[in-house]
């Protein structure tokens, strides 16, 4: 489960909720320009664009859940079980990249969304696990910069790169369903309800927010997509960096999972383990966790971008409560 949002206002703001029933050893990781990036079937990148995002570092390799590069290009992997398909032996004439390699492969070499589109034209998913005991995660990807957004899906039917005019991605079903499903909610509005059923009958609204009656409130991927789209597309631009970041986190809160609201088939509680907002204009990765709702910020430029060693920032997970007396 997860929800990703791309906002083009200002210099661009991108981020996601990571919904999971366990920690995967995540921390904020900066990959500088001279940290070698290795791939199974693609040439290594000894020099590349710098990246910042949330990752697990295994065997010295940052396995990013989402990241942004120094040029403001964003990419996030979201759960896509039952539909994601990876080829164990892709044809030799394609660009075969494993799912855990895809974010650094794209963000390390592409400065813009259009460059990413061209880069992915020959992409095929390589079904090779990172290491024994680390199975492949079934994913699809959200890609964005200040000019727009794309969705990348690899299924048995093929590899598809969709334009995303809404700027939202959740999970199953495949992306075309979510676009078509929005047609059922054209009547929603943030404004007061209007009596269109029987204009001659007095039916005064009895509360604010009734223009959005019918907006889904459950935590299914389809419902989260509709609600995130409604919140994002009706969100005004507050104007300043700080206000935009706060507004972005409120959008994510609108589709976040509260402990106890979703229980997995294994009996585990699915929660929003962290939420993030990445400011392309400021080059800052903002995040908060389930245990600590205070926003923590990490500057990309503060990590020595011409270096050859990863910079790691452990998460602030403990509650941070301020007393006034």
C-alpha positions, 0 to 999 in steps of 0.5 A: 500500500502507498500513495504518491503525489506530485505537485507542480506548484512553486518549484515542484513538490513530490512525496508519498505515504509509505504504508507497511506493517513493518520497518524495512530498515529505512533511513534518509540516504544521500548518494553523491555524484561519485558514489559508484552505481552498479547494475546487473546488465547496464554499464556502471555509473562512476559519476552521476547526478546526486540523489536524496531519498528514503532507502535501506542500505544493504551491502553498501547499496542504497535500495531507494523506496523513493528519491529525487535527484539534484535536478528535481526529478522524482521517482517512487516505487509503490506496491503492485502485487499480482500485476507486476511482472519481471522477466528473468531473461529479457532480450539482449536488445533492451535495457534490462534493469532490476526493480531495485536498480531502476530509481538510481538508473533513471535518476542518476542519468536524467535531469528532466521528465522527458529525458526519463521518458526517453531513457525508459523507451527500451526498459524491460524489468529484470527478474533477478533478486538483489541477494538470496533471502531478499525477494523482489518487491512487486512495484510500479513507479511514479515519476515527476518533475515540475513539468508533469508526471508519468506512471510506469507499469511492467506486467505480463502484457508489456511495459507501459508508460502513462502520462499522469495528468492528475499527479497521483498514484496508489496501488492496484488495479493498473493505472488506466482503471484509476483514470477511468474510475475518476469519471464516477466522481465528477459531481464532487465539489469542495463548495456547498451542495447544490440541489440538482435532484429537485430544484423546486423542493427546499433541501437546505444543506445541514452542514459544511462539506456536503458538496463532497458527499460520496467521496470515498473514505476507506483505505483501499487503493482505488478509494485512496486514489480518488480522495488524494486526487480530490484533495490535490486538485482542489488544493490552493497554493499557499505561496511560501515554501513552509506553507506549501510543505505543511499543505503537502503533508496535510494532503498525505494525512488525508489518505494516511493509515491509522494503526488498527484501521487496516489489518493484513491477512496475516493479522498485522497492522498496516500503518503509514510508517512515514510520509515525505515531501521533497521540495525540488526548488529548495532541494530539501527532503522533509519527512515525518514518521508514525511515531513522530509527527514533527517535520524533519528536514534534510538538505541535499546540498548539505551532504558533500555532493561531489563525494564518493561515500553515502551520507545516512540520516537515521529517522527521528521516530521517537515522539517529540512533544513540546511543553510550554510550561 
